[in-house]
């Protein structure tokens, strides 16, 4: 009986030491992300304004838009895309309606939104008619509000 207890104690101590050595080895490993998202997107800019009220008074030609506040100015955007090709599709639609919009690169710090945007990009690639493209953009803007604006 004493021999059995001694061997059990030796086995427990040996197991604890080996476990500690194993876990200490993994604590020293430098981990890197397997998936990294490009957080720079193209946004179709409607205009820049000095206040939210002036922006709301001016942005009347579109149904849906988002705005970003930065350094005492408000920029209104009507579309978001990860590729120039898709943002130009949307720009052409608004150009045919008489709106001359510009696009700019904006950094978005929300991996969940970027992941959703990449899925919407697949739809934008195959969509050709105006209504489909605008409906997809409305979904993207709603997703932006849900994922980015509400989490700030």
Residue pairs with C-beta under 8 A, 6 or more apart in sequence:
37 111
37 114
37 115
37 118
38 82
38 114
39 107
39 108
39 109
39 110
39 111
39 114
40 105
40 106
40 107
40 108
41 80
41 81
41 82
41 105
41 106
41 107
41 108
41 114
41 117
42 80
42 81
42 82
42 83
42 84
42 87
42 103
42 104
42 105
42 106
43 77
43 79
43 80
43 87
43 103
43 104
43 105
43 106
44 77
44 78
44 79
44 80
44 81
44 87
44 90
44 91
44 94
44 101
44 102
44 103
45 75
45 76
45 77
45 101
45 102
45 103
45 104
46 59
46 62
46 65
46 76
46 77
46 78
46 99
46 101
47 55
47 58
47 59
47 75
47 76
48 73
48 74
48 75
48 76
49 55
49 58
49 73
49 74
49 75
49 76
50 72
50 73
50 74
51 74
52 67
52 69
52 74
54 74
55 67
55 74
55 76
58 76
59 65
59 76
61 97
61 98
61 99
62 78
62 94
62 99
63 138
64 78
64 137
64 138
64 141
64 142
65 76
65 77
65 78
65 141
66 76
66 77
66 80
66 141
66 144
66 145
66 149
67 74
67 75
67 76
67 77
68 74
68 75
68 77
68 106
77 106
78 90
78 94
78 101
78 137
78 141
79 87
79 90
79 91
79 137
79 140
79 141
80 117
80 137
80 140
80 141
80 144
81 87
81 90
81 117
81 121
81 124
81 140
82 114
82 117
82 118
82 121
83 121
84 103
86 121
86 124
86 125
87 103
88 103
89 124
89 133
90 133
90 134
90 137
91 101
91 103
93 130
93 133
93 134
94 101
95 101
108 114
108 144
108 148
110 147
110 148
110 151
112 147
113 143
113 144
113 147
113 148
116 143
116 147
117 140
117 143
120 136
120 139
120 140
120 143
123 136
124 133
124 136
127 133
127 136
